[in-house]
Amino acid sequence: MKHVWVWLAMAAAMAAPAATAQDSGGVVKSFYELKTTYLDGKPADLAAYQGKVTLVVNVASRCGFTPQYEGLERLHREMNGKPFEVLGFPSNDFGGQEPGTPAEIATFCKRTYDVDFPMFSKVVTKANPDQSPVYKFLGASGNLPQWNFSKYLIDKNGQVIAFFPSKVTPDAPELRAAIQKALGE
């Protein structure tokens, strides 16, 4: 009987909200409560993006969707001056298509696509014990990436308001319309 109670306690813990704020230990209520690291290893507090609309993308350097970097960078530059950011999170979860070191990823992105939008440390997007707190929070929306270049649109308050699978490009009308609506334009 004791084993049943242990199992029930473990099941309840696993059913609890997946992401927790790293400094308070509490339940994460906003994307902007999370902390992570930039691709260069420096600490990144996502609160820096509070009040902005963000497009969060799991990226990879060796994927058939990798040319989307060009569109993401174009979107980033077009929206310069508006409360909007593209945030890239490299992941090696799908087909081993992001095997590089942080320096290799940064060099590839800069040389190939002149990426200037914020890039973060490589993350695990899939639901498992190593899943990034960022993707635990994003996954609570009911969607996890099924492949590289899945996109989450986050509102100014840090809530997921839309999910776009890999095939939806950065210049797709439905993505652009969702961004404009989130910006109140």
LOBABA-552936 format. One line per 5 residues: number of its first residue (from 1); for each residue x, y, z negated of C-alpha. Coordinates in Angstrom, 3 decimals, decimal comma. Layout:
REM LOBABA-552936
NUM = X:Y:Z; ... .
//
This chain:
REM LOBABA-552936
1 = 0,000:0,000:0,000; 2,876:2,355:-0,806; 4,132:1,966:2,783; 0,737:3,064:4,115; 0,931:6,299:2,081 .
6 = 4,460:6,946:3,300; 3,327:6,356:6,873; 0,314:8,654:6,400; 2,538:11,376:4,934; 4,934:11,051:7,879 .
11 = 2,047:11,150:10,367; 0,653:14,273:8,703; 4,058:15,937:8,860; 4,381:15,138:12,556; 0,890:16,509:13,233 .
16 = 1,757:19,814:11,547; 2,595:22,773:13,800; 5,882:21,936:15,471; 7,802:25,198:15,357; 8,831:26,967:12,200 .
21 = 10,391:30,345:11,683; 14,065:29,769:11,162; 14,523:32,200:8,322; 11,246:31,848:6,415; 10,506:28,153:6,866 .
26 = 6,914:29,099:7,697; 4,740:28,380:10,679; 5,651:30,388:13,760; 2,775:32,604:14,852; 4,613:34,519:17,566 .
31 = 7,323:33,737:20,100; 9,046:36,855:18,837; 9,574:35,333:15,371; 12,071:32,819:16,757; 15,837:32,996:16,727 .
36 = 18,148:31,231:19,137; 21,484:31,932:20,826; 22,465:33,615:24,063; 24,374:31,661:26,693; 27,606:33,233:25,422 .
41 = 26,926:31,755:21,956; 25,982:35,020:20,247; 22,890:34,975:18,002; 19,654:36,029:19,670; 16,655:37,263:17,735 .
46 = 13,649:37,102:20,050; 12,119:39,940:18,006; 14,184:42,168:20,305; 11,501:41,484:22,949; 8,525:42,276:20,673 .
51 = 6,187:44,674:22,449; 7,228:43,418:25,887; 5,653:40,881:28,206; 8,126:38,074:28,817; 8,399:35,335:31,404 .
56 = 10,169:32,343:29,847; 11,660:29,891:32,362; 13,517:26,607:31,871; 16,253:26,836:34,493; 18,774:24,455:36,049 .
61 = 21,672:24,969:38,459; 21,368:21,797:40,541; 17,642:21,549:41,200; 15,586:21,886:44,354; 13,886:24,834:42,599 .
66 = 17,214:26,550:41,771; 16,715:29,123:44,571; 13,934:30,538:42,349; 16,751:32,301:40,503; 16,731:34,765:43,396 .
71 = 13,040:35,553:42,910; 13,392:35,725:39,130; 16,234:38,230:39,460; 14,227:40,242:42,010; 11,264:40,293:39,592 .
76 = 13,586:41,348:36,772; 14,943:44,250:38,841; 11,520:45,328:40,169; 10,176:45,533:36,624; 13,143:47,516:35,300 .
81 = 11,817:50,320:33,127; 8,585:48,481:32,302; 7,998:46,539:29,077; 8,817:43,231:30,785; 11,667:40,693:30,631 .
86 = 12,564:37,441:32,351; 14,224:35,052:29,882; 16,133:32,013:31,175; 16,621:28,862:29,112; 18,900:26,311:30,816 .
91 = 17,887:22,700:30,286; 19,362:19,381:31,358; 16,116:17,488:30,646; 15,060:16,787:34,213; 17,306:14,778:36,490 .
96 = 20,461:15,880:34,644; 20,389:19,005:36,822; 22,018:21,366:34,305; 25,122:19,451:33,153; 27,456:22,446:32,979 .
101 = 29,014:24,228:30,058; 27,690:27,664:29,108; 30,605:29,276:30,975; 29,911:27,184:34,100; 26,204:28,053:33,980 .
106 = 26,942:31,766:33,552; 29,466:31,760:36,391; 27,130:29,884:38,735; 24,195:32,207:37,993; 26,242:35,389:38,422 .
111 = 28,157:34,330:41,538; 25,291:32,631:43,350; 22,271:34,754:42,418; 23,731:37,810:40,628; 21,567:36,962:37,608 .
116 = 21,375:39,848:35,185; 18,339:38,853:33,111; 18,950:37,397:29,623; 20,114:33,780:29,575; 20,110:31,640:26,464 .
121 = 21,895:28,510:25,314; 20,936:25,201:26,868; 17,806:23,757:25,220; 15,815:20,550:25,040; 12,306:21,202:26,337 .
126 = 10,877:17,694:25,933; 8,983:16,740:22,791; 11,466:14,762:20,699; 13,462:15,311:17,486; 16,021:17,465:19,358 .
131 = 13,429:19,753:20,964; 14,253:23,438:20,751; 12,069:25,463:18,346; 11,389:27,738:21,326; 9,845:24,870:23,273 .
136 = 8,059:23,503:20,195; 6,312:26,867:20,000; 5,656:27,045:23,758; 4,435:23,438:23,822; 1,813:24,240:21,179 .
141 = 0,006:25,996:24,045; -0,787:22,547:25,452; 1,834:22,669:28,210; 5,393:21,434:28,299; 7,567:21,588:31,401 .
146 = 7,295:18,603:33,670; 10,342:19,779:35,611; 12,801:22,679:35,887; 11,562:26,233:36,520; 8,287:25,946:34,621 .
151 = 7,146:29,389:33,510; 5,376:30,691:30,415; 3,954:34,186:30,335; 4,114:35,643:26,828; 2,125:38,740:25,874 .
156 = 3,428:41,735:23,912; 2,377:40,062:20,646; 4,302:36,860:21,361; 1,400:34,642:22,410; 1,452:32,294:25,398 .
161 = -1,164:33,620:27,812; -0,366:31,591:30,940; 1,663:28,621:32,138; 2,889:28,125:35,685; 4,431:24,853:36,876 .
166 = 7,685:24,676:38,829; 6,104:25,017:42,265; 4,724:28,469:41,421; 7,430:30,821:42,638; 8,334:34,156:41,013 .
171 = 6,651:36,008:43,888; 3,445:33,940:43,835; 0,361:36,205:43,794; -1,169:34,418:40,797; 1,995:34,904:38,718 .
176 = 2,361:38,545:39,752; -1,323:39,209:38,974; -0,995:37,627:35,523; 2,057:39,791:34,766; 0,259:42,967:35,896 .
181 = -2,779:42,082:33,779; -0,584:41,399:30,715; 1,091:44,764:31,222; -2,321:46,425:31,404; -1,784:47,684:34,949 .
//
